[in-house]
Amino acid sequence: MIEAVPYDSSAAQAWDELVTEAPMATFMHSRRFIAYHGDRFEDASLMFRDRKGLAGVLPAALDPADRQRVISHTGATYGGVVHNGALNGHRMLEAMEAARSAYSALGLRSLTYKAVPWIYHRVPSDEDLYALFRLGAARNRVDLSCAIDLEADRQPPTKRRRRGRRRALNRGLELSEAPDLVPEYWRLLEQNLISRHGVKPTHTLEEILRIRDLFPEDVRFIMGTLDGEVVAGTVLFLSPRVAHVQYNATNDAGRETGAMDGVHAHSIEEASRAGRRFFDFGISTEAAGRQLNEGLYRFKAEFGGGGVAYEFYELPL
């Protein structure tokens, strides 16, 4: 018998220990990551218990725009049930049924489930998708990312991407992870997003530095400079199998010199040297997945990548 109970702060250590063991989890499932959001979200996470103790967890929060909806998780790219093998097969179905009952008892109407993309799984772990199907959930959103398989028969970068990297290096591009360059890069990122998309980064400089301090082994800033000025850069969120591009940006000087080609090529090589299986450029979709930025996707694919779906499901409660 599997029981779903609300998260209690006294279980934070046990939660994070389970996340460390879970083959489909990343640091974004940890209480340390969830807690950094402070009071921005009302937590609605669940813990799954059986006779042996903690069997799995579901990071979740109430939707700020609709308090009858719970999302796994509002403050992360993906959520989903994570476990250390205790919820395989039919036991995942039992866990999802328990979650539905627990949320229904709170008067909630629906669960938005942001599944962990398969490239992050250290072992096959799609029981949650099967359980959602059995419970009548509908897939209501798909975002398209582009990822490179660093171990399989990867397509080589196109001539355009290789040419861009050579041009950047010939113009004197230098790659750096110096912490004192991060504020300058963040200003570049903010200006880039405002001018090109009319939005701000999800995180402020203070927030991204706080995440870096909490997870120093999992967050990297790789920046390209010309004559000492930051002209391009990327922020990588690292998991055991994947180096994921959380942010990237360049300015006019960087675009003219191909600096982003140099930054990405270096980042991909670093991920490969570190033994990661995939380099994930992140999604290229807008409007809840219904619009594809074809130019952006093509740029990423030209490094030798292919499509990975980020799937969302809606489960009536």
ABEGO torsion letter per residue (X at the ends): XBBBBBBBAAAAAAAAAAAAABAABBAAABAAAAAAAEAABBBABBBBBBAAEBABBBBBBBBAABAABBBOBAABABBEBBBAGAABEAAAAAAAAAAAAAAAAAGBABBBBBBBBAAABABBAAAAAAAAAAAGBBBABBBBBBBBBAABBBBBBBAAAAAAAAAAAAAGBBBBABAAAAAAAAAAAAAAAAAAAGBBBABBAAAAAAAAAABAAABBBBBBBBGGBBABBBBBBBBAABBBBABBBBBAAAAAAGAAAAAAAAAAAAAAAAGBABBBAEBABBGGGABBBAAAAAAAAAAGBBBBBBBBBBBBX
